[in-house]
Amino acid sequence: MIPSKESKMDDKKMTVIDDLVEQGIFKVEGKQLYELSLYELIKEHMELAE
């Protein structure tokens, strides 16, 4: 059985959320991390890496 793209995207999103939480980030622009799109989460993650 081939895993759906949705589950891969959810896995990636949870990985990024976990990384941000480890760095002490729980909200971005007043929104909870789980409310953000994967794009917004990766953008925040990249900004912290700089």
Sequence and secondary structure as in RCSB ss.txt:
>XXXX:A:sequence
MIPSKESKMDDKKMTVIDDLVEQGIFKVEGKQLYELSLYELIKEHMELAE
>XXXX:A:secstr
    HHHHHHHHHHHHHHHHHHTT  EETTEEGGGS HHHHHHHHHHHH 
